[in-house]
């Protein structure tokens, strides 16, 4: 007897970078998201330049991706962390500059609140730099 294939789930990811050629970092991350196993990149937003929040630092390039995935939320989150690490992301100062930031915004209609993952993303509704690109790729998305 074989295990049932998991259903496709819609997930949205926010992308941001303000170091080491931010536009190239985000474009590279789009390609890596598209290459994830059991995942399809359904839509990608344009790149948006936005002012940084937090300590003085360069402006960000922000975007959003809409995925269809069979990966469970934790596996997808681990994949996002691995992509960040491959782009040289180090975790330091809160809201500090970064080569790449990938945030799992929504995963289907799941509500997840664990020490390592909160979905929907807790700051989603108050971040225009996330909402504008997300609306471009998922205008009908309900959170």
The 8 nearest C-alpha neighbors of each residue, nearest first, counted from 0:
[[1, 2, 3, 4, 5, 6, 69, 70],
 [2, 0, 3, 4, 5, 6, 69, 37],
 [1, 3, 4, 0, 5, 6, 69, 70],
 [4, 2, 5, 1, 6, 0, 69, 7],
 [3, 5, 2, 6, 69, 1, 7, 37],
 [6, 4, 69, 3, 7, 70, 71, 8],
 [7, 5, 69, 8, 4, 68, 3, 70],
 [8, 6, 69, 68, 67, 5, 9, 70],
 [7, 9, 68, 67, 107, 69, 6, 10],
 [10, 8, 67, 107, 66, 106, 68, 7],
 [9, 11, 106, 66, 105, 107, 65, 67],
 [12, 10, 65, 105, 104, 64, 66, 103],
 [11, 13, 103, 64, 104, 102, 63, 101],
 [12, 14, 63, 102, 101, 62, 129, 64],
 [15, 13, 101, 62, 61, 100, 63, 25],
 [16, 14, 61, 100, 60, 99, 59, 62],
 [17, 15, 99, 21, 98, 60, 59, 97],
 [16, 18, 59, 21, 97, 57, 58, 98],
 [17, 19, 98, 21, 97, 20, 16, 96],
 [18, 20, 21, 98, 17, 24, 23, 16],
 [21, 19, 23, 22, 18, 24, 17, 16],
 [20, 22, 16, 24, 17, 23, 18, 19],
 [23, 21, 25, 24, 20, 60, 26, 46],
 [22, 24, 26, 21, 25, 20, 27, 19],
 [25, 23, 21, 27, 22, 26, 28, 20],
 [26, 24, 28, 22, 27, 23, 21, 29],
 [27, 25, 23, 29, 28, 24, 22, 30],
 [28, 26, 30, 24, 25, 29, 23, 31],
 [27, 29, 31, 25, 30, 26, 32, 24],
 [30, 28, 26, 32, 27, 31, 33, 25],
 [31, 29, 33, 27, 28, 32, 34, 26],
 [32, 30, 28, 34, 33, 29, 27, 35],
 [31, 33, 29, 34, 35, 30, 28, 40],
 [32, 34, 40, 30, 31, 35, 39, 29],
 [33, 35, 31, 32, 30, 36, 38, 39],
 [36, 34, 32, 38, 33, 31, 37, 39],
 [37, 35, 38, 34, 70, 39, 68, 69],
 [38, 36, 69, 68, 70, 35, 39, 67],
 [39, 37, 68, 36, 35, 67, 69, 66],
 [38, 40, 67, 66, 33, 41, 68, 37],
 [39, 41, 66, 33, 42, 65, 67, 32],
 [40, 42, 66, 65, 39, 67, 43, 64],
 [43, 41, 65, 136, 64, 40, 44, 66],
 [44, 42, 64, 63, 136, 65, 45, 41],
 [45, 43, 63, 132, 62, 136, 135, 46],
 [44, 46, 62, 47, 43, 132, 63, 135],
 [45, 47, 62, 61, 60, 44, 48, 22],
 [46, 48, 61, 60, 62, 49, 45, 132],
 [47, 49, 60, 59, 61, 58, 46, 50],
 [50, 48, 59, 58, 47, 60, 51, 128],
 [51, 49, 58, 59, 52, 48, 57, 56],
 [50, 52, 58, 59, 49, 53, 56, 57],
 [51, 53, 94, 50, 54, 55, 95, 56],
 [54, 52, 94, 51, 95, 55, 93, 56],
 [53, 55, 56, 95, 52, 94, 51, 96],
 [54, 56, 53, 57, 51, 52, 95, 96],
 [57, 55, 54, 96, 51, 58, 95, 17],
 [58, 56, 17, 59, 51, 55, 96, 50],
 [59, 57, 50, 51, 49, 17, 48, 56],
 [60, 58, 17, 49, 16, 48, 51, 61],
 [59, 61, 48, 47, 16, 15, 21, 22],
 [62, 60, 15, 47, 14, 46, 59, 48],
 [63, 61, 14, 46, 132, 44, 13, 45],
 [62, 64, 13, 132, 133, 44, 12, 14],
 [65, 63, 43, 12, 11, 42, 66, 44],
 [64, 66, 11, 42, 41, 10, 40, 136],
 [67, 65, 40, 10, 41, 39, 9, 68],
 [66, 68, 9, 39, 8, 38, 7, 10],
 [69, 67, 38, 7, 8, 70, 37, 66],
 [68, 70, 7, 37, 5, 6, 8, 38],
 [71, 69, 68, 75, 74, 72, 37, 38],
 [70, 72, 74, 73, 75, 69, 68, 5],
 [73, 71, 75, 74, 76, 70, 106, 77],
 [74, 72, 76, 75, 71, 77, 116, 70],
 [75, 73, 77, 71, 76, 72, 70, 78],
 [74, 76, 78, 72, 77, 73, 70, 71],
 [75, 77, 73, 79, 78, 74, 72, 80],
 [78, 76, 74, 80, 75, 79, 73, 81],
 [77, 79, 81, 75, 76, 80, 74, 82],
 [80, 78, 76, 82, 81, 77, 101, 83],
 [79, 81, 83, 77, 78, 82, 84, 76],
 [82, 80, 78, 84, 83, 79, 85, 77],
 [83, 81, 85, 79, 84, 80, 78, 86],
 [82, 84, 80, 86, 88, 81, 85, 99],
 [85, 83, 88, 81, 87, 86, 82, 80],
 [84, 86, 82, 87, 83, 81, 88, 80],
 [87, 85, 83, 84, 88, 98, 82, 99],
 [88, 86, 84, 85, 89, 98, 83, 99],
 [89, 87, 84, 83, 98, 86, 99, 97],
 [90, 88, 91, 87, 84, 97, 98, 83],
 [91, 89, 88, 92, 93, 97, 95, 96],
 [92, 90, 89, 93, 95, 94, 96, 97],
 [91, 93, 95, 94, 90, 96, 54, 53],
 [94, 92, 95, 91, 53, 90, 54, 96],
 [95, 93, 53, 92, 52, 96, 54, 51],
 [94, 96, 92, 93, 54, 97, 53, 91],
 [97, 95, 17, 56, 18, 94, 98, 57],
 [98, 96, 99, 18, 16, 17, 88, 95],
 [97, 99, 18, 16, 88, 17, 19, 87],
 [100, 98, 16, 97, 83, 15, 88, 86],
 [99, 101, 15, 14, 16, 83, 102, 97],
 [102, 100, 14, 13, 79, 12, 99, 103],
 [103, 101, 13, 12, 104, 100, 14, 120],
 [102, 104, 12, 105, 11, 13, 101, 120],
 [103, 105, 120, 119, 11, 12, 102, 118],
 [106, 104, 119, 11, 10, 118, 103, 107],
 [105, 107, 10, 109, 9, 108, 11, 72],
 [108, 106, 9, 109, 8, 10, 105, 11],
 [107, 109, 106, 110, 105, 142, 141, 119],
 [110, 108, 107, 106, 111, 118, 105, 119],
 [109, 111, 118, 119, 108, 112, 117, 106],
 [112, 110, 118, 117, 109, 113, 116, 119],
 [113, 111, 117, 116, 118, 110, 114, 115],
 [112, 114, 116, 115, 117, 111, 118, 110],
 [113, 115, 116, 112, 117, 111, 118, 73],
 [116, 114, 113, 117, 112, 73, 76, 111],
 [117, 115, 113, 114, 112, 118, 111, 73],
 [116, 118, 112, 111, 120, 119, 113, 121],
 [119, 117, 120, 111, 110, 105, 104, 116],
 [118, 120, 105, 104, 121, 117, 110, 142],
 [119, 121, 118, 104, 123, 122, 117, 103],
 [120, 122, 123, 119, 117, 118, 124, 104],
 [123, 121, 120, 125, 124, 126, 119, 104],
 [124, 122, 120, 125, 121, 126, 129, 104],
 [123, 125, 122, 126, 130, 121, 127, 129],
 [124, 126, 123, 122, 127, 130, 129, 121],
 [127, 125, 128, 129, 123, 124, 130, 122],
 [126, 128, 130, 129, 131, 125, 124, 123],
 [127, 129, 126, 130, 131, 61, 49, 132],
 [130, 128, 127, 126, 131, 132, 133, 13],
 [129, 131, 127, 133, 132, 128, 134, 126],
 [130, 132, 134, 133, 129, 127, 128, 135],
 [133, 131, 135, 63, 62, 134, 44, 130],
 [134, 132, 130, 135, 63, 136, 131, 137],
 [135, 133, 138, 137, 131, 132, 136, 130],
 [134, 136, 132, 133, 137, 44, 138, 131],
 [137, 135, 133, 134, 42, 44, 43, 138],
 [138, 136, 134, 140, 139, 133, 135, 65],
 [137, 139, 134, 140, 135, 136, 133, 141],
 [140, 138, 137, 141, 134, 136, 142, 135],
 [139, 141, 137, 138, 142, 134, 133, 136],
 [142, 140, 139, 108, 138, 137, 105, 107],
 [141, 140, 119, 105, 108, 124, 123, 107]]
